[in-house]
C-alpha cells in the first residue's frame, strides 16, 4: 500500500474531471501485470507524466516511478511529493546516479517512466532518442513499454500558456507491444523510435480534427507548430544561450560586495 501515491492519483482524477479531460486509452494489455518495465513516453508537454501512468493503473493499479529533472525535486512544493512517490531525480550534469537508481528499481520489479527525447518536442513530432531507455532495459532485463500520448500539448506545453481550466480536451494514450531487450542499445533505440512513430501516427489519425493554424497541431498537419528541424534549431539556440549565461556567471566570480 502506498497511501501518498494513492491520494495523488485520486486528486489527479478529480482535477481531470474538473477540467473535462476526455481520455481514450488503448493497449493496456501491453503493460505487464507484474514485473519490471521501462515505460518509454513521448514528450509534448509538462503534464505528460501525469497521464502516462494511466495504462499501468488500469492494469492492476500498478504505479510508475518517473525520472524527472532534479529541479522539480528541489522545489519546496513539489519536492516532498516527488520523493514520497519514489520518483527518480535526474541531474543532467551528472546522470550516472539517476541511471543506476532506475536500474535498481527495475531489478526490483518496478515500472520506470523515461522520456527518450529528454526534453519537450516543440514540433510535437518525435525527436531523436537518447539510448538511456535501451541501456536500462539491457542491464536490468526489463522490456520496454512504448507509450505514446497525443493531445497533452493542448493542456500545457513549452512556450504557450497553461490551459488548466475547463478545457474538455481529448487526450489519447496508446501502448504498443513490449520491446524485449535483445541486441545492442543502438538497434533497440532505433526499433523503439520506429514503433513509437507508428503509434503516434495511428493516434493522430484517430484523434479527429486538427484545426489549421492551431499551435498544438504539427506543421505536417497544417498547424503553426515549428517543423522538427526548426524546433531542433530553437532547442540548440536555447542551450547555447543558457551556456553563455552560465559562463558569464562563472567568469564574474563572487560578488565583492556580498557578505562573507
Secondary structure, DSSP 8 states (H G I E B T S, - for coil): --HHHHHHHHHHHHHHHHHT-EEEEE-GGGS-SSS-EEEEE---STTHHHHHTHHHHHTTS--EEEEEEHHHHHSTTTHHHHHHTT-EEE-TT--HHHHHHHHHHHHTT-EEEE-TT-S--TTSS-----SHHHHHHHHH--EEEEEEEESGGGTS-TTS----SS---EEEEEE---B---S-HHHHHHHHHHHHHHHHHHHHHHH----TT-TTS-GGGT-SS--HHHHHHHHHHHHHHHHHHHHHHHHH-S-TTS--
